[in-house]
C-alpha cells in the first residue's frame, strides 16, 4: 500500500511524534530510518497539512506527500525521467519551485545526483522557475532501501521549508555560541517580528549568544546572569549586564520589557514557574520565548506540566521541538488578554 506521507522528527522524541501521527489518524507507519516514517492516512495529505499549518504539532518537524513510489533498481536516470513525466503537470508554471532530496541509509547516491538533473528538466518542461532558496512549491524526494518516494506540495504544507526540517545557518565569525541558532530558528519558525528598537530581557544570558542575536535585531538588551558576557558584548552600549541571578533580579523590581527570552538550564517546570513570574513585566504588546529542558524519561509529563504552568500567565502562541533544540522544546508566548 502506498504511504500518504513521509514524517520526520528527532529520534530521541520518536514516541511523541508517533503519538501525534496516530492522533492525526495514522493507520500504520514504516520506519525508514531513525525518526523518519512512511505513514498511511485514511484521508488526504493536504487536509492534514492544512490542520497542522494552523496548529502545528510539537514533535513532528517536517512532512511531505507521497504521490508515487519508484524503484531505485533501474537507476537514477530512470527515476528522474519518470518523475519529469509524472510531475510536470502538477507544478504551477508561475510559481518558483525546488527539488528537495533526502537519501536515507547507505545508498551510493547523493542528493545532488537527483536535485540538479530533476530540477533542470522540470524547469524546462513546466516553465516554472527553479529557486532553491525561496521556493513556493517543492518536489520532495526520499530515497530509502529500494524505493524513491516522491510528492509535490506547497512549501507551507510541509511544516518546514527545509528538507526534513533541517534548518542550517551559516556560522558567523563573531558568533558567541551555537545557542544563537536556536533563537534564529525560533524567530523564523514562529514568524516573529521583533519591535523596532525594543527593550529585551535575556534571562540566564551568559555567554551572550541570544543577547547578540537580539542586538542584531536592534533590541536594547538587559542581560541577566552572574557570569560574564563575551568581551564583544561587554563593550556594547546597547547591552546592560546585571550580574545577578534571574531570581535576584525578580526580587529587585525589574523593568518592563517588549521581549523576554529564557534559555536557562533549569528543569522545565521550574523554568516555567520563573517565566510566569516575569510575565507581569511584559508589555501587553510584548512577546516571550522560552526553551523547556526535558528529562530523558517521562518527558511528556514534564512538558505537559510546564505548559500548564505557562498557560496560567501567558497565551501559548506556538510550541515546537526545533532542529537546533537538543533535549528541549521552544515555546512562543504572548501576554494574556484580560477580558
N, C-alpha and C positions, 0 to 999 in steps of 0.2 A: 504493500500500500504506500503510495507516495505521501511523504510528510507534507504538512501545511507550511511549516516554517522551521527556521533554524534559530535557536535561542542561545544566548551566551551570558555567563555570569562568572564571578570569581569562584574558582573551585572550592575555596575554603567555606563559601556560603552556598554550596550546591543544594543542600536540603531545603534552604529557604527559597531559593529560586525555583526548584521543582514544585514546592508548595504553591508559589504564585502561579505557575503554569497550570497546575491542577485546579486552582481556584478559577482560572480563566477558561476552564473546560477541556484541558488536555485529556485525550483518550488514550494516551500512551506516548512514550518517547524512547528513542535510542540514543545512548551517549556516544557521540562520535569521537570525543576527546574530553579530558577533564574540564568540566564547566561548559561544555557545548553539546547541545541536544538537537536531534531531528524530532520535531513534535507534530503529532496528529491532532487536529482540532475538528470538532463537528461542523463548525461554521467557516466563515471566510476570514482569511488573514487580515483583510483591510478593516473588518468590523472590530477585531481585537486591537489592531493598530490605532484606530480612532479612539477607542476607550482608553487605551494606555497613553495616547497622546495627551488626552485631557487629564488623566490621573495616572501617572507613570508608576510602575512597580518600584520597589526599593532595590531588590537584588538582581533582577534580570536587567542586564545593561544594554543589550542590543538584540533586535530581532530582524529577520529578513524573510521574505516569502520564498517558497519553493514552488515553481510553476512547471519545471521539467527536471528530470534526472537523466543524465547522460553517462554512458560507460566510459571509463578512462582507458580501457584496454586498447581502443582504436587510436589513441594518441591525442595530443593537444590540438593538432591541426583540425582533426575531426570535430572536437568539442567546439572550437572557435567557429568553424563553418556552420555547424548545426545551430549554434547559438545565434549567429547572424540571421539565419533563415527564420528562426523562431521568434526573435525579439525585435526585429526591425520595426514591425508594425505596432509594437506595444510602446515604443518610445514616442513622446510628443516632440515633433521636429523643432519647435520653437523654444524648448527648454533645455538648458545645459544638463549634461549627464556625465557620469563617470562609471567605470567598472571597478569594483572592489573585490579582490580575490583573496581568500584565505586558504592556506594549504595546511592540513592537519596531518600529523604523523610524519613518517619517514618516506615521503614521496620524492622522486627525482624531478620535481617541478618547482619553479619559483613563481610567486605571484606575478612578476613582471612578464613571464612567459605567456600568461593569459591576458593581462591588462593591456599591454601595448597592442598586440595584433587585434584583439577583440574590440578595443576602444576605437582604433583607427578604422576598422572595417564597418563598425556600426555607425560611426560618424559619417562615413561616405555613403552608406546605404540608406540611412534615415534622414540625413540632413541636420540632425541635432548636433549642437556644438559640444565638443568634448571639453570638460572643465573639471579637473580632479580636485581643485581647491574649493570651489563653491558650486557643487552640483545641485540641481533641483530634483533630478531623478537619478536613481542608482540601479545598476545591474549588479546584483550580488552573486558571487560565485564561491562556493565552498567545496573544496576537494578533500575527500575523506575516503580511505580504503580504495575501492574500485569504482567510485562514482563521483560525479560532479553534480552538485545541487545548484540550480540557478533560478533566480526570480528577479523581477523588476518592480520597483516601488518608488514612491517619493521619499526624499531624504527624511521628511518629517514623519514618515511611517515607521522608521526603524529604531526609535528611541534615541539613537545617536547617529550623527552624520559620519562617524568613523567606523570602519570595518571592525566588527566585534566589540565596539565601544572602546577601542584602544586609542585614546587621545594623547598624543605625544606633543610636548612643547620643546622648542629649541632651547638648549641651555645657554643662559646669559653669562658672559664672563664676570659680571658683577653679582651673580646670584649668591644669596646668603645661605640658603638651604633648599633641599628638594621639596620641603613643605610648601614652597611658593607654588608649585604645580597644582597642589590641592586647591588652593584658593583660586587660581586662574581657571581651573576646570569647573569649580563650583559656580563662579560668575558666569561662565559660558553656558553650562548646562541649565542653570536656573534663569538664564537671560536677565541677569541683574544689571541695571544701570545705576551706578553709584551717583549720589547727588553732587552737583558741581561744587568743588571746594568744601566738601562736607567735613564734619567733625567725627572722627572714628576712634573707637576704643579697641585696643588689641590686648586681650587678657592672656597672660602667660606668653608674652611676646618673644622672649629671647630664643634664639639669637637675632630674630627680627625678619624672618622670611615674609611673613604676612604683612608686617609693617612696611617692608619695601614695596610689596605689590600695591598696598593701599596708597603709598606715596606716589607711585607711578600713575595711579588713578586720580591724582590731585586731591587726596584727602589729607587733612591735618590730623595727625595721629597722636593719641596718648597711648604709649606702650607701657603696660604694667607687668613688671617681672623683677624679682630681686637680682637676677643675673644680669650681666652686662649685655648690651646690644652690640652688634657688629660695628667696628670702628666707623664704617661709612655712614651708619645711621646716627652715631653719636654726634657727628658734625652737621647733621641735617636740621636746619632751623624749623622745619615743619614737623619735627618729632619731639614730643615731650616725654621723657622717660622717667617714670616713677618707680623707684627701686623698692617696691612693695609687693606683697602677695595680693592676689585678687581679693582675698578675704579682708586683708588690711585696708585696701582701698575702699571696699564696700562699707566698712565701718567709719570711713573718713568723709562721708557725704560726697559721693562722686558728682562730677558734672553730668550734663545731659548730652546725648550724642545722636547723630544721624545714623551711625553704623556701629554695631558692636560685633566683634568676632572673637571666637574662643576655640583654640586648638590645644587646650591644656591636656596633659596626660593624667586625667582623672578617670575613675570609674564612671561609666555613662550616667548613672543615676545621680552621683554626686555632682558631676559637671552640669547636669540638667537643673538640679536644685540651685546651684550657684548662678547659672544663667537666668533662672527665673527671678532671682533677687535683683539682678541687674536690669530686668525688664522695665522697672519703674523709671530708669534713667535713659530710656529710649524715646526719642520724639515720636509723636503719633504717626508721622510720615516715614519713620525710620525702618530699618531692617537689621536683621542679625543672622549670623552664620555660626554654627557650632559643629564640631566633629565629636561624635559619641564613640568612645573607645569601648569595644565589646569584648567580653571574655571568650575564651576558646570554647567553653561548654555553656549551654543554656543561654546562648547569645540572644535568642528570640525573646525570651522572658525579660532579659535585661533591657533590650531595645524597647519593647512594649512599655515597660515601667518608665523608662526615661522619656519616651514620647508623651506618655500620660502626664508626667510632671510638667513638661514644657507646655502642654495644652492648657494647663491652668493659668498660664501667664501670657501665651502668645497664640497666634494663628499659625499653624504649620503650613507654609506655602509650598514645601517640597521636601522630600527625603530620599536620597539616593546613595547607594554604595558605588562610589565613583572609581574610575580606573586608578587614580592616584591615591585613593584611600588604601589603607592596609587593613588591619582588623578594626574597621570603624565605618560609620555611616555619617554623611554630611547632611545637616538639616538646615533648611532655609526658613527663617521665622519673620513674622510681621507682628506688630502690636495688635492686641485685640481691640476691636472697635466697640466702644461702650454703646449699649442700646438705650 
